[in-house]
């Protein structure tokens, strides 16, 4: 959530701003993949029971 609030204050019209936004979005994507994998692991645990 903090990442999205941070993005609101970046000027996307400038190259540095776009780079900062891209870096933040890549970080968010990594966190989402981690959560996705954790959810899949939990699902697999319940399937085994």
Buried (B, 14 or more C-beta within 10 A) or exposed (E): EEEEEEBEEBEEEEEEBEEBBEEBEEEEEEEEEEEEEEEEEEEEEEEEE
